[in-house]
């Protein structure tokens, strides 16, 4: 890393997997992470595969300074230790934001999304600290992947959205509010309790929907596959299926 710093060598991708899991390594990681933003880094990946009593406090503000950043992939770290309230700059380079097993609150999430208004892929998995989650005004978003183990509400306003995957682990479809989805092409639902009208309303408002995957959901009485090119259903409960031939 010292050579990259001293010789100003460009960095396409900086990936660090923290297998040690001890606080003593945190200051060293801080020093390493100063260098990539200064060397036109395009992709940053930080990951810790296990649960820690104290996760690494990721220096988000320093990373936000990387104007060339295209992909930010964080897992097993803490975003709560830094204040992003003073960060009002918009960076238009980031295209993919992935957050897995991170600690953050609503203000930090909204600041991240506002800082990167042109992301086209957003992944949120097994987060801690969030209440109601709103994904609004993402101008170029194409793909959203959500996995939650908490009973939280999601509101998505994304007219450009094409791919949506939602895994809730036993929680209700009432927690998912998709306001606009006219360009949605594929929808995947996993482990969701589906209430009457939810699936029908979502499909009817998704005029471009081509593929529907439903896995281990319950509460579904019927599914209209008549206008879809691809479909997949896995589950113990067998709903009434309306196929294209039946529609004709």
C-alpha positions as CSV (number, residue, x, y, z in Angstrom):
1,X,0.0,0.0,0.0
2,X,2.9,2.3,0.7
3,X,4.1,1.9,-2.9
4,X,0.6,2.7,-4.3
5,X,0.6,5.9,-2.1
6,X,4.1,7.0,-2.9
7,X,4.0,6.3,-6.7
8,X,0.4,7.5,-7.1
9,X,-0.5,4.2,-8.8
10,X,-4.2,4.0,-9.8
11,X,-6.3,1.3,-8.0
12,X,-9.1,-0.3,-9.8
13,X,-10.3,-2.4,-6.9
14,X,-9.5,-2.4,-3.2
15,X,-10.8,-5.5,-1.4
16,X,-10.1,-6.2,2.3
17,X,-11.5,-9.3,4.1
18,X,-11.0,-8.9,7.8
19,X,-10.5,-12.5,9.1
20,X,-8.8,-11.4,12.3
21,X,-11.8,-9.9,14.0
22,X,-9.9,-8.0,16.6
23,X,-10.0,-4.3,17.5
24,X,-6.2,-4.0,17.3
25,X,-6.3,-4.2,13.5
26,X,-8.7,-1.3,13.1
27,X,-6.1,1.5,13.1
28,X,-4.2,-0.3,10.4
29,X,-7.3,-0.6,8.3
30,X,-7.9,3.1,8.7
31,X,-4.5,3.9,7.3
32,X,-4.9,1.6,4.3
33,X,-8.3,3.0,3.5
34,X,-6.9,6.5,3.1
35,X,-5.0,5.5,0.0
36,X,-7.6,4.1,-2.4
37,X,-9.7,7.3,-2.6
38,X,-6.6,9.3,-3.4
39,X,-5.7,6.9,-6.2
40,X,-8.9,6.9,-8.2
41,X,-10.2,3.7,-6.8
42,X,-13.2,2.3,-8.7
43,X,-14.4,-0.5,-6.5
44,X,-14.1,-0.9,-2.7
45,X,-15.1,-4.1,-0.9
46,X,-14.8,-4.6,2.8
47,X,-16.0,-7.7,4.5
48,X,-16.0,-9.6,7.8
49,X,-17.8,-13.0,7.6
50,X,-18.7,-13.3,11.3
51,X,-20.5,-11.4,14.0
52,X,-18.4,-9.2,16.2
53,X,-19.1,-7.7,19.6
54,X,-17.8,-4.5,18.0
55,X,-17.7,-4.2,14.3
56,X,-15.2,-2.2,12.4
57,X,-16.2,1.5,12.3
58,X,-16.0,2.1,8.6
59,X,-14.7,5.6,7.7
60,X,-17.5,6.4,5.4
61,X,-16.7,10.1,5.0
62,X,-13.2,9.3,3.7
63,X,-14.6,6.9,1.1
64,X,-17.2,9.4,0.0
65,X,-14.3,11.5,-1.2
66,X,-13.5,8.9,-3.9
67,X,-15.2,10.6,-6.8
68,X,-14.2,7.8,-9.1
69,X,-15.9,5.1,-7.0
70,X,-18.3,2.8,-9.0
71,X,-19.0,0.1,-6.5
72,X,-19.1,0.1,-2.7
73,X,-19.6,-3.3,-1.0
74,X,-19.7,-3.4,2.8
75,X,-20.4,-6.3,5.1
76,X,-19.9,-6.8,8.8
77,X,-19.1,-3.2,9.7
78,X,-20.5,-0.3,11.7
79,X,-21.6,2.9,10.0
80,X,-23.0,4.4,13.2
81,X,-19.7,5.8,14.5
82,X,-19.3,8.5,11.9
83,X,-21.4,11.6,11.4
84,X,-22.5,12.1,7.8
85,X,-24.7,15.1,8.6
86,X,-22.2,17.5,7.1
87,X,-21.9,15.5,3.9
88,X,-24.1,17.2,1.3
89,X,-22.0,16.5,-1.8
90,X,-23.5,14.5,-4.6
91,X,-21.2,12.0,-6.4
92,X,-22.5,10.7,-9.7
93,X,-19.9,7.9,-10.3
94,X,-21.2,5.2,-7.9
95,X,-23.4,2.5,-9.7
96,X,-23.7,-0.2,-7.1
97,X,-24.2,0.0,-3.3
98,X,-24.2,-3.2,-1.3
99,X,-24.8,-3.2,2.5
100,X,-24.8,-6.5,4.4
101,X,-24.8,-7.0,8.2
102,X,-24.0,-3.4,8.8
103,X,-25.2,-1.1,11.6
104,X,-26.8,2.2,10.5
105,X,-29.8,4.3,11.0
106,X,-32.3,6.1,8.7
107,X,-30.3,9.3,8.5
108,X,-27.1,7.6,7.5
109,X,-28.9,5.5,4.9
110,X,-30.6,8.5,3.4
111,X,-27.4,10.5,3.3
112,X,-25.6,7.6,1.5
113,X,-28.5,7.4,-1.1
114,X,-28.5,11.2,-1.6
115,X,-24.8,11.3,-2.0
116,X,-25.1,8.7,-4.8
117,X,-28.3,9.6,-6.7
118,X,-27.4,7.7,-9.8
119,X,-26.9,4.2,-8.5
120,X,-28.5,1.4,-10.5
121,X,-28.1,-1.5,-8.0
122,X,-28.8,-1.4,-4.3
123,X,-28.5,-4.4,-2.0
124,X,-29.5,-4.4,1.7
125,X,-29.2,-7.5,3.8
126,X,-29.5,-8.3,7.5
127,X,-29.0,-4.7,8.7
128,X,-29.1,-3.4,12.3
129,X,-30.5,-0.1,13.6
130,X,-33.0,0.8,10.8
131,X,-36.6,1.6,11.4
132,X,-38.9,2.4,8.5
133,X,-36.8,2.2,5.3
134,X,-37.6,4.5,2.3
135,X,-36.0,4.2,-1.1
136,X,-37.1,7.4,-2.9
137,X,-35.9,9.6,-5.7
138,X,-33.3,7.2,-7.0
139,X,-33.2,8.5,-10.6
140,X,-31.4,5.6,-12.3
141,X,-32.1,2.6,-10.0
142,X,-32.6,-0.7,-11.9
143,X,-32.2,-3.4,-9.3
144,X,-33.1,-3.6,-5.6
145,X,-32.3,-6.7,-3.5
146,X,-33.6,-6.7,0.1
147,X,-33.2,-9.4,2.7
148,X,-34.6,-8.7,6.2
149,X,-34.9,-10.6,9.4
150,X,-36.7,-7.8,11.2
151,X,-40.4,-6.7,11.1
152,X,-39.7,-3.4,9.3
153,X,-41.6,-1.4,6.6
154,X,-40.1,-0.6,3.2
155,X,-41.4,2.1,0.9
156,X,-40.0,2.0,-2.7
157,X,-40.6,4.8,-5.2
158,X,-38.7,3.9,-8.2
159,X,-40.2,4.3,-11.7
160,X,-37.0,3.1,-13.4
161,X,-36.9,-0.1,-11.3
162,X,-36.6,-3.3,-13.4
163,X,-35.7,-6.0,-10.9
164,X,-36.9,-6.4,-7.3
165,X,-36.1,-9.2,-4.9
166,X,-37.6,-9.2,-1.4
167,X,-36.9,-11.8,1.2
168,X,-38.5,-11.2,4.6
169,X,-38.2,-14.4,6.6
170,X,-41.8,-14.9,7.7
171,X,-42.9,-11.3,7.7
172,X,-45.9,-9.8,5.9
173,X,-46.3,-8.4,2.5
174,X,-47.9,-5.4,4.2
175,X,-44.4,-4.3,5.1
176,X,-43.6,-3.8,1.4
177,X,-45.0,-0.7,-0.3
178,X,-44.0,-0.3,-3.9
179,X,-45.5,3.1,-5.0
180,X,-44.4,3.1,-8.7
181,X,-43.1,0.1,-10.6
182,X,-44.4,0.5,-14.2
183,X,-41.0,-0.6,-15.6
184,X,-40.6,-3.7,-13.4
185,X,-39.5,-6.7,-15.4
186,X,-38.7,-9.3,-12.8
187,X,-40.1,-9.8,-9.3
188,X,-38.8,-12.3,-6.7
189,X,-40.5,-13.0,-3.3
190,X,-39.1,-15.3,-0.7
191,X,-40.5,-16.3,2.7
192,X,-43.3,-13.7,2.7
193,X,-46.8,-13.9,4.0
194,X,-48.9,-12.6,1.1
195,X,-52.1,-10.9,1.9
196,X,-55.1,-10.7,-0.4
197,X,-54.7,-8.3,-3.3
198,X,-51.0,-7.6,-2.8
199,X,-49.7,-9.8,-5.6
200,X,-52.5,-8.9,-8.0
201,X,-52.1,-5.2,-7.5
202,X,-48.3,-5.3,-7.9
203,X,-48.5,-7.4,-11.1
204,X,-51.3,-5.2,-12.6
205,X,-49.3,-2.1,-12.0
206,X,-46.1,-3.6,-13.5
207,X,-46.9,-3.4,-17.2
208,X,-43.5,-4.6,-18.2
209,X,-43.3,-7.6,-15.9
210,X,-41.9,-10.6,-17.6
211,X,-40.7,-13.0,-14.8
212,X,-42.1,-13.9,-11.4
213,X,-40.4,-16.1,-8.8
214,X,-42.2,-17.1,-5.6
215,X,-40.5,-19.3,-3.1
216,X,-41.8,-20.5,0.2
217,X,-44.5,-17.9,0.6
218,X,-47.9,-18.5,2.0
219,X,-51.3,-16.9,1.9
220,X,-51.5,-16.9,-1.9
221,X,-54.8,-18.1,-3.3
222,X,-54.2,-17.5,-6.9
223,X,-51.5,-16.2,-9.3
224,X,-52.1,-14.7,-12.7
225,X,-49.2,-15.9,-15.0
226,X,-51.1,-15.1,-18.2
227,X,-48.9,-12.2,-19.3
228,X,-45.6,-13.5,-18.1
229,X,-42.8,-15.1,-20.1
230,X,-41.1,-16.8,-17.1
231,X,-42.5,-18.0,-13.8
232,X,-41.3,-20.1,-10.9
233,X,-43.2,-21.3,-7.8
234,X,-41.8,-23.3,-4.9
235,X,-43.9,-23.9,-1.8
236,X,-46.0,-26.3,0.1
237,X,-49.2,-24.3,-0.5
238,X,-50.5,-24.8,-4.0
239,X,-52.5,-21.7,-5.3
240,X,-54.7,-21.6,-8.4
241,X,-52.6,-20.7,-11.4
242,X,-53.9,-18.7,-14.3
243,X,-51.8,-19.4,-17.4
244,X,-51.7,-17.8,-20.8
245,X,-53.8,-20.6,-22.4
246,X,-56.5,-20.1,-19.8
247,X,-56.6,-16.4,-20.4
248,X,-57.3,-17.0,-24.0
